[in-house]
């Protein structure tokens, strides 16, 4: 069999979206997934929302550039987001407004009366907020399946239970061997392995870029009163929690970022307890039961910006990694931009306003 043009390692939202774009660009693509099914780790455990300011000002262009695609294809349900604070957090709220003032994000400063009306049961010491009306829930499973279907229609081959064991390049071609002995050839190896990205880089002889997996915990609570379906996503301006309604229940996170090895992440009881303790200081609801708890890994480069493009030192090796918790909400623009970089194509309507140098692997020197 002749070599593939691209072999992508990892079939979560990153690998699936990029495979679809590369396949539709005319490339012959193979998508390798270590688990029994795609999206088992970070993608399958996300409580994702499309939130314009999430990830900082440098990520806003990617998020905004992805919005129309997500809306037009029915993956967003409008919710709105409130970054809430107490009186001592006034400077933080004002600083948030200043930080995102010129990014194109739609934000508004609210006072105590407005905040209390939007979140019934909110304790009186939460006196201010930044309102982001465009925030929306993302149908993560639907979006991931959409990209896998696009990839399949474009002729992309998907192989599961194919954990990479070695990657050797000779005469312009990678020989990729999986743990079960299966072997594939490719002209370009693309690292879309999420928490495992630095390990894949080392296997290929590339310099690891310091991508650190961080554990994030989410719990599902049954509360009295039950949260109203139209209540906004509520986030602590100081980064101590966030919560939102989901099918009559409350999804709550302590916004934890515990460094972890690349693994099948599990929730820690301390993180669950911290989440509940923080919630009780925010609202006067009664917690009737903890119904579910889970954890996922969000993987960041040292500067917390994603990494897209060819490695500056290892020929035929490319990165599509380090996307933290915003890889789902930015996937349409990110995958389109990365495919254009890898295929040498010009920018289009989605990517024309993006500065690819912000995400270049060469920025790490």
N, C-alpha and C positions, 0 to 999 in steps of 0.2 A: 504494500500500500504506500502511495506517495505521502510525503509529510504534509501535515496540516499547516496552514498559514499561521494559526494561533492556537495554542492550548492554554486555557484558563484554569487555574487551580482555585476551586471554590465556587459553589453554585447557589450561594445566598443571593440577596438582592443585587450585590455588586457584580458577581460573575454572571448572573442571569441577564441583567440589563445590558452589560457590555457585550456579552455574547450575541444578544439580539441585534445590537447596533452593528457589530462587526460582520455578522452573517448577512444582514441586509445591505451592507456595503460591498458584498461580493466576495468576502473572505471565506475560506474553508476553516471551520472552527470546531474544536473539541472542548467540552466542558467537563472537567473532572471533579467529582464530589466524593469526599472521604466517607460520608455517612450513608445510611440506607436511603435517605431521601434528601432533596435539596432544602435548604433553609431550616435545618434542624436547630441551629444555635441562635445567633443574634437575631436573624430575620424572623424566625418562628416564635420568638419570645418578646417581641417588641410591642410596647403600648404606644405605637408611633402616632404622632400628630404633626401636621404641617404648620409650623410656627415660624413666622418670618424672621424673628430675631434669634432663633436658637442657633448656637454655635458662634455667635459674634458677628460683627460687621463684615468681616471678610467672607463669611458664608452666605450673607443675605443675597448677593447676586445669583448664586447657584439655586437658592431656595425660590426666589422670585421667578427665575427663568424656568423652573420646573412646574410652577403653579398652574399655568394654563393646560398643560398636558394632563396633569392629575385631575383637574376639574373637568375638562372636556371628555375624559374617559370614565368619569363617574367614580373616582377613587376617593373623593373628599366629601365630608359632611361637615358643614359649618358648625363651629362650636363657640369660638371666641376664647381668648385667654386673658387672665388677670394676674399680673405680677403684684402681689400684695405686700404691704409693709406696715410697720408700726410707726409711732411718732419718731422714734430714734432712727428709722430707716428713710427719713425724708430726703437726705442727701443722696442715698443710693438710688431712690426712685428718680430724683432729678437728674442724677448722673446717667441713668439708663436712657432717659429721654434725650439727653445731649449726645450720648454715644451713638444712638441710632437715628439722629435727626436727619442726616443727609444720605441715608442708605436706600430710601424708597419704601421702607416699611411703614405701615399705617399704624400709628400708636397715639394714645391720648392719655393725659394725666387726669386721674379721678380723685375726688375727695371722699371723706368718710361716708357721707350719706349715700352716695352712688354705689360705693363698694358694698355696704351693708345690704342694699336692696338687691344686688346681683347674687349674693351668696347668703341665703336664709340660714340663720344660726351662727353666722360669723361673730366671733367675740369682739367686744367693743374696742379692744386695744389695737385692732387692725384698722388703721385710720386712713390709708391711702393706697393707691394702686396705679399701675400703668395698664391701660386697656388696649388689647390687640384684637380688633374685631374679626380679622380675616382668618384667625387660627381655625383649623379644621382637623377632625379625626381622619386618619388614613386607613383604608381597607388594605392592610398589609398583605394578607393572604391573597386577596384578589389581584393586587399589583404584582406580586411575585409570580403568581400563576400566569398573568398576562405576559410578562417578559419571557417566561419559559415557553409559552405558546408561540410568541413571536420568533424566538430563537429556533424552535422546531420547524416552523414554516419556512425559515430561511436556510434550513439544511444543517443546522448545528447538531452535532452528536453530543448526547449527554450520557456519561457513564458514572453510576453511583458505586459505592463500596470500592472506591479507587483511590486509596490514600497513597500519596506520592512518597516513594522511598529514595529515589535518586534522580538527579538531573545532570546530564553530561552533554557538553556542547562540543561538536567537532565538525569542521568544514561547513560552518554556517547552519548546522542542524542540531537541535536538541534531541537527545534520546532520553525519554522519560519512562522510568520504571516504577510501577506501583508495588505495594507490599505483597500482592498476590502473584507477582511475576509478570503481569501484563505490561507490554511495552508499547509506547507511542512515539512518533517523531513529529517535530514541529520546527518551523523556522523562528517563531517567537513564542516565548513563555511569558504568560501574564500572571502576575501574583495578585489574585483577588481572594486571598485566604483569610482575611479578617484577623482574628486573634493569633493565627498561625503564620502571619505574613513574614515576620522576621526569620522564622525557621525555614520557610520556603526559600527566602533570599540566601541564607547560609548554604542551603543544599545546592543552590545554583552558582555558588561562588561569589555572590554579591554581598556588599556590606550591609548588615542590618542597620535600619534607620532609627531604632529605638522605639518601635511601635509597642505600646504598653496596653495590654488588656486590663480593663477596670470593671469590676463586678457592680451591676445595678440590680437592686431588689424591688419587686413589685408584689403587693398583696391585694387580694380582693376581699372586701369587707361587706357584711350585711349590717346596715345601720338603721337607727330609728331617730328621726324620720329617714326614709329612703331618699337618696339624692334625686332631684328632679332631672329629667332627661335633657332639659335645655340649659342646665347650669354650665358655666364655663369651666375650662381647664383653669385650675388655680395653682400658681407657683409662688414660692417664697422668693422675694427679691434677693435674699441673702443665700439662696441655694440650699435650704434645709429640707424641702419637701416639694412634692406636687401631687395633685389628685384630680380625678375627673370621674363623672358618672359613666357607667357601662352596663346597659341592660338591667337597670334597677339596682345595681350594686355600685360600690365605690372602688376604683382602682387607685391605690396609694403607693407612693414611693418615698423613702427618706432621702432620695437624691444622692445615694451613696456612690462612691467611686473608690472601691477597695482594690488595690493592685492585686492581680491574680496571674497565675500561669495560664496558658492556653489550655482550656479544659471544658468539660461538660459542667457548666456552672450550676451551683445549688445555692438556695437562699440560706443565709445565716440567721439563727434565731435572734441574735442581738440586733441585726438590722431590722427585722420585723418588729421587735419591741420598740426600737427607736422611732420607727415610722408611726406606730400607734400613739406613742407618747407625744410626738410632735403634733399629730392631728388633733389630739384632745386639747392642746393649747391654742388651737385655731378656731374650732367650731364646738358648739355645745351638743352635738349629736351623741347618742348612745351607740356604742359598738356592740352589736348582738353576737357576731361570730366572725372569725377569720376563716373564710371558705377556701381560699387558694393562696399559694405563695410560690413565687418562682424567681429565678435570677438569670441574667444574660450578661455577656461580655461586650463592652463598648471599647473599641481599640483606637488609641490616639497616637499620632506622631508627637514628638516633643513640643512642637509649636501649635498642636491641636488643629492643624489644617490638613486636609486630605492630600494624598500623594497620587498624581496621575502622570503617566508618561514613561518614556524609556529611561532606564538606568544609565547614568553618565559613564559608568565604568565597564559594565558587562554587556557586550553586544548581544542583541536579541532577547534581552530581559526587560520587562516592563512592569510597572506598578499600577495597581488600582486598589488602594488600601488606605488605612488610617482614617476612616470616615466616621469614627466615633458613633454617636447616636443619631447623626443627621444623614446617614447614607440613604435611608429610605425616602425622606422628604426631598432630597436633592437628586434622586436617581435619574430622572429623565434628562436633566441638563448635564449631570456628571457623566453619564454613560455616553451621551452624544459627543461631549467635548473630548473624552478619552478616546473614543473611536476615531474622531477626526485627527487627533494627535498621532495615533498609531498607524492610521492609513494614509496620513499626509494629505487629508482633505481640507478644503477651506471651511471657514465658519459659516453657519447658516443662521436663520432667524432666531433659533433658540440660544445659540452660543455666541452670537456676535458681540455681546457686551461683556463677555467673561475674560478675565485676565489669567490666562493659563500659567503664567510665570509664578503666581502665588502657590500653585500646587505642584510645581516641577520637582522631581526627586533631586535635581542638581542643587537645590537650595541648601542642602545639608553639607555641601562643601566636599 
